[in-house]
Amino acid sequence: MTIFTVANTKGGVGKSTSTVQISTGFALQGLRPWVVDGDKKQTSALLSLTNRLNAGFPGIAATELSDGGSLRAQVRLQSPQFDHTIIDVGARDSGALRAALTVTDVLVVPFAPRAYDLWAYENMVELVKEAQELRDIKVIPFLNMAKSDDGKNSDNALAIADIEALGFPVAPVRVGNRVAIDRASAAGLNVQEYKPVDEKARDEVAKLVQYILEFSQS
């Protein structure tokens, strides 16, 4: 059983979308995930997974726990009932984020190829290093919403270099800025379940989910 947290103090980098894809990806592998939505104001992951259930797809357990103390206590109490727990927290330095860092095993940090997002990631690094003084937390930064350019001086490459300069190696998988992923996530579906089929989106998400699972077990 592993507790994951999907977080970045910068908004608009696809945290809830990533949470839906990771949790549904786990479920498609026969695992039992529990999603904890730590953002009371937006509860995007919880709403998406409710849409999934209402559409007749197999349900995934999801709970809104935005209060830091409640999140910490309930995750400790309930996570052993599931194969994995995935906590989605809002885009700010919040009580929910700090509470999640006290219980998480693996921190998944999606970041977008935008230079002006770097300051927010620097804030995340400070929070993570503080948490790592008390707990062994593995960190997986990955490039999300990647652009199609792929040269040495591309926005993708520059963003990856900036993140790695802060001390955390970036995952060797990336997820593109794809409409199919956004629409599938809004419906609470893994892109593997979504139609029309986008093979590139399916391949990218499958590789990300597999990498996260293997990394967490290493």
N, C-alpha and C positions, 0 to 999 in steps of 0.2 A: 504494500500500500504506500503510495507516494502522494504528498500534498504539493500541488503546483500552484503558483500564483502568476497571473498574467498582468503585468503592470508597466506603466511608464507615466511619469508625471506630466508628459506632454500629451495633449489631446489630439485626436484625429489620426492616430497611427494604427488603428485597427485592433484595439485590445479586445473589445467584445466580439468582433468578427473572428479573431483568432481563438477566443475562448470557445465559441460555438464549433468551429472547425476541429479544434483539438478534442473537445469532449465527444462530439459525434464520431470523430475518427476513432477514438478509443472504443466507443460503443460498437462500431462496425467490426472491430476485432474481437468482439465477444466479452469485452470488459464492462464493468459496472461503474460509470463515473457519477460523481455528485458535483454539481456546479453551485458555487456560492457567489451570488451577485452582491458585491460590496459597495455598490453605488446606488444609494436610495433615490437620487434625483433622476437617474437615467435608466437603471435596471434593464438595459438592452438585452443582455444575455438571458435573463429570466423571461422577458416578453417573447423573445425569439423561440425559446424552448417550449413556451406555452403554445405558440403558433404551431410548432411541430406536433404537439400532442393533439391539438384541435383538428389538424389536418389528417389525423389517423395514422401517423408514423409512431413507431415504438417510442414510448416516453423516456425521458432522461430526468432524473431527480434534480431539482433546482430550488434554491432557497435564497431569499433576500436577507442579508445580514450586514447592514451598513454601520451599525454601532461597533466600535472596536472591541470592547469588552465582550459583547455577545458573540461576535465573530470568532474571537479566540476561544472562548469557552465551548461553543457549539461545534467548531471544527475539531477540537480535541475530543469531544464526546462522540460525535457522529461519524467522523471519517473512517474509523475502523470497520464500519458496516459496508464500505464500498472498496472497489479495487483502487480507485484514484479519486482525489478531490481536486477540483480546479477552481481557484478563487479569482474572480474578475474584479479589480478595484478601479476606482475612478481616476481621472487625470489630474491628480493633485496630491500634495503631501498631506494625507488625511489620517485620522485615527484608524480607519479600516485598513489602509495600506501598512501602517506601522504594526498593527495587530497581525496582519497576514504574514509579515516578515518574521514574526516570532514563532510561527508554527510551520512555515513552508519549508519544503526540502529542495525544491527546484523553482527558481524564478525565471520566467520566460518574458523577455523584453522585446516586443516588436518595435522597430524604429523605421521611419520613412526616409527616403533619400532626399532630405531637405537640410541644408546647412544650418538654417536658423533653429533647428530642433536640438542642436548639440547642447545648448545651455541646459535644457530640461534633462537630458541624459546625464549631464554632469551632476545634477541634483540627485538623480536616481543612484548614481555611483556612491555618493556620500551616504545616502540612506542604507544602501546594501552593505557597504564596508562597516558601518556601525552595527548592523544586524549580524554580520559575519563574526564580529568579536564575541558574540554570544551563542551563535548557532552556525553549524556547517551548512551553508546554502550554496548549491550549485547554480550557476547563472548561464542562461542561454539567450544572448541577444541574437535576433535574426532580422534580416532585411525584409520588410513587408512593404507592399505597394510599390515594388521595384519597377523602375522604368525599363523600357525596351533597349536603351542604349547599353553597350557593354564594353566600352573601351577603357583604357587605363585612366583616362581623365573624365570618365562619365560620372554623373551624379551618384550612381550606385557605388562605384569604386571609391569615390571620395568619402561618401558617408561611412562605408565600412572601415576605411582607414582611420577616420576620425574617432569612431567608436572603439576600435582596437587600441588606439593610442591612450585611451582611458583605462586600459588594463584588463579588458575582458574579451577573449577571442570570439569572433562572430561565427555563428553556425554556418556550415558549408552549404546550406540550402537557403533558398530565397523564394518568396511568394510575390507574384506580380500583381499589379493593380488591375484586377480582372472583374468585370461586371458579374460574371457567374458566381464568384465567391461572395460578393456583396449581397446578391439576391438570394443565394442559397442560405446565407447566414441569417438574413432577416426572417426567413421562413423557418429557421431552426434546423436546417438541413445541412448535412455534409455535402460538399460539392459533388461527391460520388453519387449522391441520391438525386441531384438536381438535373432537370432537363430544361432547355436543350443542353446536350453534352458539350463540355469544354475540356478537351483532353489535356491541354497544357495546365489548366487550373487543377484538374484532378491529380495529375502527376506531381505538381508542386506541393499540394496539400498533403498527399499521401507520403511524400518524402519528409515533409516537416514533422508529421505525426510520428513516423517511424524513428526519425532522428531523436525526437524528444523522449520517446520511450527508451531507446537504447542508451541515450546519454544519462537518463535518470537511473538506469540500472548499472552503469559503469562504476 
